[in-house]
Amino acid sequence: MPGNYGPIDLTLDEARAALANGLTIQFDIADILLTAKLKAEYGELTPAPIV
């Protein structure tokens, strides 16, 4: 359906609530990934130089 595809905009709190019943390791990984995603979206994440 047109208009139903694309990124899902979740806040960190919404993601935490959705993962509240999951395994601890899944929560920890999701927290790391979502934090990085939000930092990238707000321009707070910069790529490391390739050495």
C-alpha distance matrix in Angstrom:
0.0 3.8 6.3 5.8 7.6 11.3 14.6 15.4 18.3 20.9 24.5 27.1 28.2 24.7 24.6 28.2 27.5 24.7 27.1 30.1 30.4 30.0 32.8 34.8 34.2 30.4 30.8 33.2 31.1 28.0 30.2 31.5 28.2 26.6 29.7 29.7 26.0 27.0 30.2 28.4 26.0 29.1 31.1 33.6 33.1 34.9 35.1 38.3 40.4 40.7 44.3
3.8 0.0 3.8 5.6 7.0 10.0 13.5 14.9 17.3 20.4 23.8 26.7 28.0 24.8 24.9 28.6 28.2 25.6 28.1 31.2 31.9 31.5 34.2 35.8 35.2 31.4 31.5 33.7 31.4 28.3 30.2 31.3 27.8 26.1 29.0 28.7 25.0 25.6 28.7 26.8 24.1 27.1 29.0 31.7 31.4 33.1 33.4 36.9 38.8 39.3 43.0
6.3 3.8 0.0 3.8 5.8 8.0 11.0 12.1 14.1 17.2 20.5 23.6 24.9 21.8 22.1 25.9 25.5 23.2 25.9 28.9 29.9 29.7 32.4 33.8 33.3 29.6 29.4 31.4 29.4 26.1 27.7 28.8 25.6 23.5 26.2 26.1 22.4 22.6 25.7 24.1 21.2 23.9 26.1 28.8 28.8 30.7 31.4 34.9 37.1 37.9 41.6
5.8 5.6 3.8 0.0 3.8 6.8 9.5 9.9 12.5 15.2 18.7 21.5 22.7 19.4 19.4 23.1 22.6 20.1 22.6 25.7 26.5 26.2 29.0 30.6 30.2 26.4 26.3 28.6 26.6 23.3 25.2 26.6 23.3 21.4 24.4 24.6 20.9 21.5 24.8 23.4 20.8 23.7 26.1 28.3 28.1 30.2 30.7 34.1 36.5 37.1 40.7
7.6 7.0 5.8 3.8 0.0 3.8 7.1 8.6 11.7 14.6 18.2 20.7 22.3 19.3 18.7 22.5 22.6 19.9 22.0 25.3 26.2 25.4 27.9 29.3 28.4 24.7 24.9 26.8 24.5 21.4 23.5 24.4 20.9 19.4 22.4 22.1 18.5 19.5 22.7 20.9 18.6 21.9 23.8 26.1 25.5 27.4 27.6 30.9 33.2 33.6 37.2
11.3 10.0 8.0 6.8 3.8 0.0 3.8 6.5 9.3 12.5 15.8 18.3 20.4 17.8 17.1 20.9 21.5 19.2 21.0 24.4 25.7 24.7 26.9 27.9 26.8 23.2 23.2 24.7 22.3 19.2 21.0 21.6 18.1 16.5 19.3 18.8 15.1 16.2 19.1 17.2 15.0 18.3 20.1 22.4 21.8 23.7 24.0 27.4 29.7 30.3 34.0
14.6 13.5 11.0 9.5 7.1 3.8 0.0 3.8 6.2 9.2 12.4 14.6 17.1 14.8 13.9 17.6 18.6 16.6 18.2 21.6 23.3 22.2 24.3 24.9 23.9 20.4 20.1 21.4 19.1 16.0 17.4 18.1 14.7 12.8 15.6 15.3 11.5 12.5 15.6 14.0 11.9 15.2 17.3 19.2 18.7 20.9 21.5 24.8 27.4 28.3 31.9
15.4 14.9 12.1 9.9 8.6 6.5 3.8 0.0 3.8 6.1 9.7 12.1 13.9 11.3 10.7 14.5 15.1 13.2 15.2 18.4 20.1 19.5 21.9 22.6 22.0 18.5 17.8 19.6 17.8 14.3 15.6 17.0 14.0 11.6 14.5 15.1 11.6 12.1 15.7 15.0 12.8 15.7 18.3 19.7 19.5 22.2 23.1 26.2 29.2 30.2 33.6
18.3 17.3 14.1 12.5 11.7 9.3 6.2 3.8 0.0 3.8 6.7 9.7 11.6 9.6 9.8 13.4 14.2 13.2 15.3 18.0 20.4 20.1 22.5 22.6 22.4 19.1 17.7 19.2 17.9 14.3 14.7 16.2 13.7 10.6 12.8 13.9 10.5 9.8 13.4 13.4 10.8 13.1 16.1 17.4 17.8 20.9 22.3 25.5 28.6 30.1 33.5
20.9 20.4 17.2 15.2 14.6 12.5 9.2 6.1 3.8 0.0 3.7 6.4 8.0 5.9 6.2 9.7 10.5 9.9 12.0 14.5 17.2 17.1 19.5 19.4 19.6 16.5 14.6 16.3 15.6 11.9 11.9 14.1 12.3 8.8 11.1 13.0 10.4 9.4 13.2 14.1 12.1 13.9 17.1 17.6 18.0 21.4 22.9 25.8 29.2 30.7 33.9
24.5 23.8 20.5 18.7 18.2 15.8 12.4 9.7 6.7 3.7 0.0 3.8 5.4 5.2 6.3 8.6 9.9 10.7 12.4 14.2 17.4 17.6 19.6 19.0 19.4 16.8 14.2 15.5 15.5 12.0 10.9 13.2 12.3 8.5 9.5 12.2 10.4 8.3 11.8 13.6 11.8 12.6 16.1 16.0 16.9 20.5 22.5 25.2 28.8 30.6 33.6
27.1 26.7 23.6 21.5 20.7 18.3 14.6 12.1 9.7 6.4 3.8 0.0 3.8 5.5 5.1 6.1 8.6 9.9 10.5 12.0 15.5 15.4 17.0 15.8 16.3 14.1 11.2 12.1 12.6 9.4 7.5 10.2 10.1 6.6 7.2 10.6 9.9 8.3 11.2 13.6 12.8 13.5 16.5 15.5 16.1 19.8 21.6 23.9 27.6 29.3 32.1
28.2 28.0 24.9 22.7 22.3 20.4 17.1 13.9 11.6 8.0 5.4 3.8 0.0 3.8 5.4 5.0 6.2 8.7 9.9 10.3 13.9 14.8 16.8 15.8 17.1 15.1 11.8 13.4 14.6 11.6 9.8 13.0 13.4 10.2 10.7 14.3 13.7 11.9 14.7 17.3 16.3 16.6 19.8 18.8 19.7 23.4 25.4 27.5 31.2 33.0 35.7
24.7 24.8 21.8 19.4 19.3 17.8 14.8 11.3 9.6 5.9 5.2 5.5 3.8 0.0 3.8 5.4 5.1 6.2 8.7 9.9 12.9 13.9 16.5 16.3 17.6 14.9 12.2 14.6 15.2 11.7 11.1 14.4 14.0 10.7 12.4 15.5 14.1 12.9 16.2 18.1 16.7 17.7 21.0 20.6 21.2 24.8 26.5 28.9 32.5 34.0 36.9
24.6 24.9 22.1 19.4 18.7 17.1 13.9 10.7 9.8 6.2 6.3 5.1 5.4 3.8 0.0 3.8 5.4 5.1 6.2 8.5 11.4 11.3 13.6 13.5 14.3 11.4 9.0 11.4 11.6 8.1 8.2 11.5 10.8 8.1 10.5 13.3 12.2 11.8 15.1 16.7 16.0 17.5 20.4 19.8 19.7 23.2 24.4 26.6 30.2 31.4 34.2
28.2 28.6 25.9 23.1 22.5 20.9 17.6 14.5 13.4 9.7 8.6 6.1 5.0 5.4 3.8 0.0 3.8 5.4 5.1 5.9 9.4 9.8 11.8 11.1 12.6 10.5 7.3 9.7 11.2 8.3 7.5 11.3 11.9 9.7 11.2 14.5 14.3 13.8 16.5 18.7 18.4 19.5 22.2 21.0 21.0 24.5 25.8 27.6 31.3 32.6 35.1
27.5 28.2 25.5 22.6 22.6 21.5 18.6 15.1 14.2 10.5 9.9 8.6 6.2 5.1 5.4 3.8 0.0 3.8 5.4 5.1 8.3 10.0 12.8 12.9 15.0 12.7 10.0 12.9 14.4 11.6 11.3 15.1 15.4 13.0 14.7 18.0 17.3 16.6 19.7 21.7 20.9 22.0 25.0 24.1 24.4 27.9 29.3 31.2 34.9 36.2 38.7
24.7 25.6 23.2 20.1 19.9 19.2 16.6 13.2 13.2 9.9 10.7 9.9 8.7 6.2 5.1 5.4 3.8 0.0 3.8 5.7 7.5 8.5 11.7 12.8 14.3 11.4 9.6 13.0 13.7 10.6 11.6 15.1 14.7 12.6 15.2 18.0 16.8 16.8 20.1 21.6 20.8 22.5 25.4 24.8 24.6 28.0 28.9 31.0 34.5 35.5 38.1
27.1 28.1 25.9 22.6 22.0 21.0 18.2 15.2 15.3 12.0 12.4 10.5 9.9 8.7 6.2 5.1 5.4 3.8 0.0 3.8 5.5 5.3 8.1 9.0 10.6 7.9 6.1 9.8 10.8 8.4 9.6 13.1 13.1 12.0 14.4 17.1 16.6 17.1 20.0 21.6 21.4 23.1 25.6 24.7 24.0 27.3 27.9 29.6 33.1 33.9 36.3
30.1 31.2 28.9 25.7 25.3 24.4 21.6 18.4 18.0 14.5 14.2 12.0 10.3 9.9 8.5 5.9 5.1 5.7 3.8 0.0 3.8 5.6 8.2 8.7 11.4 9.8 7.5 10.9 12.9 11.1 11.4 15.1 15.9 14.6 16.4 19.5 19.4 19.4 22.1 24.1 24.0 25.3 27.9 26.6 26.3 29.6 30.5 32.0 35.6 36.5 38.7
30.4 31.9 29.9 26.5 26.2 25.7 23.3 20.1 20.4 17.2 17.4 15.5 13.9 12.9 11.4 9.4 8.3 7.5 5.5 3.8 0.0 3.8 6.9 8.8 11.6 10.1 9.1 12.7 14.3 13.0 14.1 17.5 18.0 17.3 19.4 22.2 22.0 22.5 25.2 27.0 26.9 28.5 31.0 29.8 29.2 32.4 32.9 34.3 37.8 38.4 40.5
30.0 31.5 29.7 26.2 25.4 24.7 22.2 19.5 20.1 17.1 17.6 15.4 14.8 13.9 11.3 9.8 10.0 8.5 5.3 5.6 3.8 0.0 3.8 6.5 8.5 6.7 6.8 10.3 11.4 10.7 12.4 15.3 15.7 15.7 18.0 20.3 20.4 21.4 23.9 25.4 25.8 27.6 29.7 28.5 27.4 30.4 30.6 31.7 35.1 35.5 37.5
32.8 34.2 32.4 29.0 27.9 26.9 24.3 21.9 22.5 19.5 19.6 17.0 16.8 16.5 13.6 11.8 12.8 11.7 8.1 8.2 6.9 3.8 0.0 3.8 5.5 5.3 6.5 8.9 10.2 10.7 12.4 14.6 15.6 16.3 18.3 20.3 21.0 22.3 24.4 25.8 26.7 28.5 30.3 28.7 27.3 30.0 30.0 30.7 34.0 34.1 35.9
34.8 35.8 33.8 30.6 29.3 27.9 24.9 22.6 22.6 19.4 19.0 15.8 15.8 16.3 13.5 11.1 12.9 12.8 9.0 8.7 8.8 6.5 3.8 0.0 3.8 5.4 5.1 6.2 8.7 9.9 10.5 12.5 14.4 15.2 16.4 18.6 19.8 20.9 22.6 24.4 25.6 27.0 28.6 26.6 25.4 28.1 28.2 28.7 32.1 32.5 34.0
34.2 35.2 33.3 30.2 28.4 26.8 23.9 22.0 22.4 19.6 19.4 16.3 17.1 17.6 14.3 12.6 15.0 14.3 10.6 11.4 11.6 8.5 5.5 3.8 0.0 3.8 5.4 5.0 6.2 8.5 9.8 10.8 12.3 14.1 15.4 16.8 18.3 20.0 21.3 22.7 24.3 26.0 27.2 25.3 23.5 25.9 25.6 25.9 29.1 29.2 30.8
30.4 31.4 29.6 26.4 24.7 23.2 20.4 18.5 19.1 16.5 16.8 14.1 15.1 14.9 11.4 10.5 12.7 11.4 7.9 9.8 10.1 6.7 5.3 5.4 3.8 0.0 3.8 5.5 5.2 6.0 8.4 10.0 10.5 11.8 14.0 15.4 16.1 17.9 19.8 21.0 22.1 24.1 25.6 24.1 22.4 25.0 24.8 25.6 28.9 29.0 31.0
30.8 31.5 29.4 26.3 24.9 23.2 20.1 17.8 17.7 14.6 14.2 11.2 11.8 12.2 9.0 7.3 10.0 9.6 6.1 7.5 9.1 6.8 6.5 5.1 5.4 3.8 0.0 3.8 5.5 5.1 6.0 8.6 9.9 10.2 11.9 14.2 15.0 16.1 18.0 19.7 20.7 22.2 24.0 22.3 21.2 24.1 24.4 25.4 28.9 29.6 31.6
33.2 33.7 31.4 28.6 26.8 24.7 21.4 19.6 19.2 16.3 15.5 12.1 13.4 14.6 11.4 9.7 12.9 13.0 9.8 10.9 12.7 10.3 8.9 6.2 5.0 5.5 3.8 0.0 3.8 5.5 5.1 6.4 8.8 10.0 10.7 12.6 14.3 15.5 16.7 18.6 20.1 21.4 22.7 20.6 19.2 21.9 22.1 22.7 26.2 26.9 28.7
31.1 31.4 29.4 26.6 24.5 22.3 19.1 17.8 17.9 15.6 15.5 12.6 14.6 15.2 11.6 11.2 14.4 13.7 10.8 12.9 14.3 11.4 10.2 8.7 6.2 5.2 5.5 3.8 0.0 3.8 5.4 5.2 6.2 8.5 10.0 10.8 12.3 14.3 15.5 16.7 18.4 20.2 21.2 19.5 17.6 20.0 19.8 20.5 23.9 24.3 26.2
28.0 28.3 26.1 23.3 21.4 19.2 16.0 14.3 14.3 11.9 12.0 9.4 11.6 11.7 8.1 8.3 11.6 10.6 8.4 11.1 13.0 10.7 10.7 9.9 8.5 6.0 5.1 5.5 3.8 0.0 3.8 5.4 5.1 5.8 8.3 9.8 10.2 12.0 14.0 15.1 16.2 18.1 19.7 18.4 16.9 19.7 20.0 21.4 24.8 25.5 27.9
30.2 30.2 27.7 25.2 23.5 21.0 17.4 15.6 14.7 11.9 10.9 7.5 9.8 11.1 8.2 7.5 11.3 11.6 9.6 11.4 14.1 12.4 12.4 10.5 9.8 8.4 6.0 5.1 5.4 3.8 0.0 3.8 5.5 5.3 5.9 8.5 9.8 10.5 12.1 14.1 15.3 16.5 18.1 16.4 15.4 18.5 19.3 20.6 24.3 25.4 27.7
31.5 31.3 28.8 26.6 24.4 21.6 18.1 17.0 16.2 14.1 13.2 10.2 13.0 14.4 11.5 11.3 15.1 15.1 13.1 15.1 17.5 15.3 14.6 12.5 10.8 10.0 8.6 6.4 5.2 5.4 3.8 0.0 3.8 5.6 5.3 6.3 8.7 10.2 10.7 12.4 14.4 15.6 16.5 14.5 12.9 15.6 16.0 17.0 20.7 21.8 23.9
28.2 27.8 25.6 23.3 20.9 18.1 14.7 14.0 13.7 12.3 12.3 10.1 13.4 14.0 10.8 11.9 15.4 14.7 13.1 15.9 18.0 15.7 15.6 14.4 12.3 10.5 9.9 8.8 6.2 5.1 5.5 3.8 0.0 3.8 5.5 5.2 6.1 8.7 9.9 10.6 12.3 14.4 15.3 14.1 12.1 14.7 14.9 16.5 20.0 20.9 23.5
26.6 26.1 23.5 21.4 19.4 16.5 12.8 11.6 10.6 8.8 8.5 6.6 10.2 10.7 8.1 9.7 13.0 12.6 12.0 14.6 17.3 15.7 16.3 15.2 14.1 11.8 10.2 10.0 8.5 5.8 5.3 5.6 3.8 0.0 3.8 5.4 4.9 6.1 8.5 9.7 10.4 12.3 14.1 13.2 12.2 15.4 16.4 18.5 22.1 23.4 26.2
29.7 29.0 26.2 24.4 22.4 19.3 15.6 14.5 12.8 11.1 9.5 7.2 10.7 12.4 10.5 11.2 14.7 15.2 14.4 16.4 19.4 18.0 18.3 16.4 15.4 14.0 11.9 10.7 10.0 8.3 5.9 5.3 5.5 3.8 0.0 3.8 5.4 5.2 6.2 8.6 9.9 10.7 12.2 10.5 9.9 13.4 14.9 16.8 20.6 22.4 25.0
29.7 28.7 26.1 24.6 22.1 18.8 15.3 15.1 13.9 13.0 12.2 10.6 14.3 15.5 13.3 14.5 18.0 18.0 17.1 19.5 22.2 20.3 20.3 18.6 16.8 15.4 14.2 12.6 10.8 9.8 8.5 6.3 5.2 5.4 3.8 0.0 3.8 5.5 5.1 6.1 8.6 9.9 10.4 8.9 7.1 10.2 11.3 13.4 17.0 18.7 21.5
26.0 25.0 22.4 20.9 18.5 15.1 11.5 11.6 10.5 10.4 10.4 9.9 13.7 14.1 12.2 14.3 17.3 16.8 16.6 19.4 22.0 20.4 21.0 19.8 18.3 16.1 15.0 14.3 12.3 10.2 9.8 8.7 6.1 4.9 5.4 3.8 0.0 3.8 5.5 5.1 6.2 8.7 9.9 9.8 8.5 11.5 12.6 15.4 18.8 20.4 23.5
27.0 25.6 22.6 21.5 19.5 16.2 12.5 12.1 9.8 9.4 8.3 8.3 11.9 12.9 11.8 13.8 16.6 16.8 17.1 19.4 22.5 21.4 22.3 20.9 20.0 17.9 16.1 15.5 14.3 12.0 10.5 10.2 8.7 6.1 5.2 5.5 3.8 0.0 3.8 5.4 5.0 6.2 8.6 8.4 8.7 12.2 14.3 17.1 20.6 22.7 25.8
30.2 28.7 25.7 24.8 22.7 19.1 15.6 15.7 13.4 13.2 11.8 11.2 14.7 16.2 15.1 16.5 19.7 20.1 20.0 22.1 25.2 23.9 24.4 22.6 21.3 19.8 18.0 16.7 15.5 14.0 12.1 10.7 9.9 8.5 6.2 5.1 5.5 3.8 0.0 3.8 5.5 5.2 6.1 4.8 5.2 8.9 11.5 14.2 17.7 20.1 23.1
28.4 26.8 24.1 23.4 20.9 17.2 14.0 15.0 13.4 14.1 13.6 13.6 17.3 18.1 16.7 18.7 21.7 21.6 21.6 24.1 27.0 25.4 25.8 24.4 22.7 21.0 19.7 18.6 16.7 15.1 14.1 12.4 10.6 9.7 8.6 6.1 5.1 5.4 3.8 0.0 3.8 5.4 5.0 5.7 4.7 7.5 9.5 12.8 15.9 18.2 21.4
26.0 24.1 21.2 20.8 18.6 15.0 11.9 12.8 10.8 12.1 11.8 12.8 16.3 16.7 16.0 18.4 20.9 20.8 21.4 24.0 26.9 25.8 26.7 25.6 24.3 22.1 20.7 20.1 18.4 16.2 15.3 14.4 12.3 10.4 9.9 8.6 6.2 5.0 5.5 3.8 0.0 3.8 5.5 7.6 8.1 10.8 13.0 16.4 19.4 21.6 25.0
29.1 27.1 23.9 23.7 21.9 18.3 15.2 15.7 13.1 13.9 12.6 13.5 16.6 17.7 17.5 19.5 22.0 22.5 23.1 25.3 28.5 27.6 28.5 27.0 26.0 24.1 22.2 21.4 20.2 18.1 16.5 15.6 14.4 12.3 10.7 9.9 8.7 6.2 5.2 5.4 3.8 0.0 3.8 5.5 7.8 10.6 13.7 16.9 19.8 22.6 25.7
31.1 29.0 26.1 26.1 23.8 20.1 17.3 18.3 16.1 17.1 16.1 16.5 19.8 21.0 20.4 22.2 25.0 25.4 25.6 27.9 31.0 29.7 30.3 28.6 27.2 25.6 24.0 22.7 21.2 19.7 18.1 16.5 15.3 14.1 12.2 10.4 9.9 8.6 6.1 5.0 5.5 3.8 0.0 3.8 5.6 7.5 10.7 13.9 16.6 19.5 22.6
33.6 31.7 28.8 28.3 26.1 22.4 19.2 19.7 17.4 17.6 16.0 15.5 18.8 20.6 19.8 21.0 24.1 24.8 24.7 26.6 29.8 28.5 28.7 26.6 25.3 24.1 22.3 20.6 19.5 18.4 16.4 14.5 14.1 13.2 10.5 8.9 9.8 8.4 4.8 5.7 7.6 5.5 3.8 0.0 3.8 6.5 10.1 12.6 15.7 18.8 21.6
33.1 31.4 28.8 28.1 25.5 21.8 18.7 19.5 17.8 18.0 16.9 16.1 19.7 21.2 19.7 21.0 24.4 24.6 24.0 26.3 29.2 27.4 27.3 25.4 23.5 22.4 21.2 19.2 17.6 16.9 15.4 12.9 12.1 12.2 9.9 7.1 8.5 8.7 5.2 4.7 8.1 7.8 5.6 3.8 0.0 3.8 6.7 9.4 12.7 15.4 18.3
34.9 33.1 30.7 30.2 27.4 23.7 20.9 22.2 20.9 21.4 20.5 19.8 23.4 24.8 23.2 24.5 27.9 28.0 27.3 29.6 32.4 30.4 30.0 28.1 25.9 25.0 24.1 21.9 20.0 19.7 18.5 15.6 14.7 15.4 13.4 10.2 11.5 12.2 8.9 7.5 10.8 10.6 7.5 6.5 3.8 0.0 3.8 6.5 9.3 12.3 15.3
35.1 33.4 31.4 30.7 27.6 24.0 21.5 23.1 22.3 22.9 22.5 21.6 25.4 26.5 24.4 25.8 29.3 28.9 27.9 30.5 32.9 30.6 30.0 28.2 25.6 24.8 24.4 22.1 19.8 20.0 19.3 16.0 14.9 16.4 14.9 11.3 12.6 14.3 11.5 9.5 13.0 13.7 10.7 10.1 6.7 3.8 0.0 3.8 6.4 8.9 12.1
38.3 36.9 34.9 34.1 30.9 27.4 24.8 26.2 25.5 25.8 25.2 23.9 27.5 28.9 26.6 27.6 31.2 31.0 29.6 32.0 34.3 31.7 30.7 28.7 25.9 25.6 25.4 22.7 20.5 21.4 20.6 17.0 16.5 18.5 16.8 13.4 15.4 17.1 14.2 12.8 16.4 16.9 13.9 12.6 9.4 6.5 3.8 0.0 3.8 6.4 9.0
40.4 38.8 37.1 36.5 33.2 29.7 27.4 29.2 28.6 29.2 28.8 27.6 31.2 32.5 30.2 31.3 34.9 34.5 33.1 35.6 37.8 35.1 34.0 32.1 29.1 28.9 28.9 26.2 23.9 24.8 24.3 20.7 20.0 22.1 20.6 17.0 18.8 20.6 17.7 15.9 19.4 19.8 16.6 15.7 12.7 9.3 6.4 3.8 0.0 3.8 6.2
40.7 39.3 37.9 37.1 33.6 30.3 28.3 30.2 30.1 30.7 30.6 29.3 33.0 34.0 31.4 32.6 36.2 35.5 33.9 36.5 38.4 35.5 34.1 32.5 29.2 29.0 29.6 26.9 24.3 25.5 25.4 21.8 20.9 23.4 22.4 18.7 20.4 22.7 20.1 18.2 21.6 22.6 19.5 18.8 15.4 12.3 8.9 6.4 3.8 0.0 3.8
44.3 43.0 41.6 40.7 37.2 34.0 31.9 33.6 33.5 33.9 33.6 32.1 35.7 36.9 34.2 35.1 38.7 38.1 36.3 38.7 40.5 37.5 35.9 34.0 30.8 31.0 31.6 28.7 26.2 27.9 27.7 23.9 23.5 26.2 25.0 21.5 23.5 25.8 23.1 21.4 25.0 25.7 22.6 21.6 18.3 15.3 12.1 9.0 6.2 3.8 0.0
